[in-house]
Amino acid sequence: MFRMLIVAPLTALLLTACVVAPGPYGHGMVVAPALPLIVELGAEPYYYHGGYHYYYNNDRWSYSNSRSGPWMDLPRSHYPNEIRRRGGPDDRGRDRGHDRRERN
């Protein structure tokens, strides 16, 4: 019983904090943390967080260990609530909360 009290919360915490997907060409595993609630992009659609590169294109996010790829689709549960742009067109409110209802 005591073991379950420790293991269950730790398992729940780990499952909400990352996504585990097959690595490039089926080798190893890649773990991608969820993006923050608000992401601020510069002139380019790239964002670096938690040791991973994220790429935003056509309302979709991809992630990779390297900015040169290979890129994998990021699950919608890990999308930010809001995307802001520095020095460019304002993207506030697009998909605000739409894709992350389950995470909140």
N, C-alpha and C positions, 0 to 999 in steps of 0.2 A: 504494500500500500504506500509506504513512504517513498519508494522508488518511482511510483506513478505520479506522485505529487511533484516530483522534480522533473521527470522526463517529459510529461505532457506540456507544461508551460514552455520549456526550452524548445521542444519540437514545434510548437505553435509559433514561437518567436522566429525561429529559423525559416519556417515556411513562408512567413509574411515578408521577410526581409530580402529574399532573393529568388531568382529563377534559375533552375538548373536545366541546361540544354546540352545536347551533344556538341562537342567542339568541332573545329574545322576538319573536314574529311573523316568524321567519325572518331577522331582521336581525343581521348580525355574528356573533361567536362569544363564548361564555361559557366561562371556564375555572374549574373548581371544584377546589381542592386537597382531598386526602383528609383526613378527620378524624383527630385524634390517636388513639392506641390507647385512651386513657381519656378520656371526656367526662363532665364534671360539669354537670348541669342544675340550675337553680334552681327556683323555683316555676312558671315558665313553660317550655314545651318548646322554647325557642329557644336557639341557640348561635351565637356569632360567632367566626369563625376565618378567617384569610387573606384578609380583605376581603369575605367572603361570610357571609350569614345562613343558618343551617341550622335546619330545623324537624323535630322528632321526633314522630310520631303513629302509633299502632298498629304498633309495631315497624318503621316505615319512616322513612327520612330523605329530605328534600327540601332544595333549596338555591335561593338567589336573591341577586341583587345588593342587593335592598332587603327589609326586613322585611315590607313590604306586598305582595311578590310582583312578578311572576309566579313561581311555584314550579315547579321541575323535579325529577324523581326523581333521587336520587343513586345511582349504581351501587353494588351491594352490596360490591364490592371496596374501596370507600372508606368503609364503615361502621367505627365504632370497635369494639374488642374488648369494651369494658366501658362501661356507662352507670351513672353514680352520680347520686344525687339529694341536693341540699342541702335540709334542712328539710322533707323529704317522705318518702314510702314509699321504701324502699331497693330499688334495681333491680339490685344487683350480681349478676353471674353470668348474667343473661339474654342469650342468644345469644353467650355468651362464646366468642370465636374461631370461631363457627359460620360467619359470613359472610365472614371475612377470611383463611381458610386459604391462599388463593393469594397474598396479600400478604406473609405472614410469611416 
